[in-house]
Amino acid sequence: MKTGYKVYDCMTTKPVSVSSDTSLEQCARMMAKNHVGALVIKDDHKSAGLITEQDIVRKAIAKGINPLTKNVRDFMEKKLKTISPNDDIYDALIVMRDSNIRHLPVVDNGKMVGLLTLKDVLKIEPSLFDLLVEKFELREEKRKPIDRIIEREAICQGCGAYVEDVVKVKGSLLCERCAKEQS
């Protein structure tokens, strides 16, 4: 399915970048300051890789590594999936979905010319969201409210009161008083 939108129509042409000797803490601060989830790593004006919020959390913080003392070069992703600026955003989304990534470097003639994010694509063509859903799996179902009846405390969907015991009546969780009124 082609959308008619090219990658260059929605990519970020000047993504935020840092050098590979930048500390992980500085990267996190840069992401927060610029409201971005990834930084391009550049050395000598050439793209060397990408670091994402998930990389920092999963590869460093979760392993007890001090982000003040480690540089991004040890945690950045160097083997990147890429896309051409002339490709359709549908094709980009397929690459992102199948590679389980949210940031896709845009490369033209061997040079990074931009960065495409999942949000960029969905802003332009929100109908493509369904394509992503195919890949998602519901994790930790016990902690998700989908198709789960709350047996104890909840807010009554009839009167809005907090109650310790609710009853499911015609698909709604109700307190004892509202349940009787429905009968």
Secondary structure, DSSP 8 states (H G I E B T S, - for coil): ---S-BHHHHSBSS--EE-TTSBHHHHHHHHHHHT-SEEEEEETTEEEEEEEHHHIIIIIGGGT--TTT-BGGGTSB-S---B-TTSBHHHHHHHHHHHT-SEEEEEETTEEEEEEEHHHHHHH-GGGHHHHHTT-----GGGS-TT----SSEE-TTT--EES--EEETTEEE-HHHHHHH-
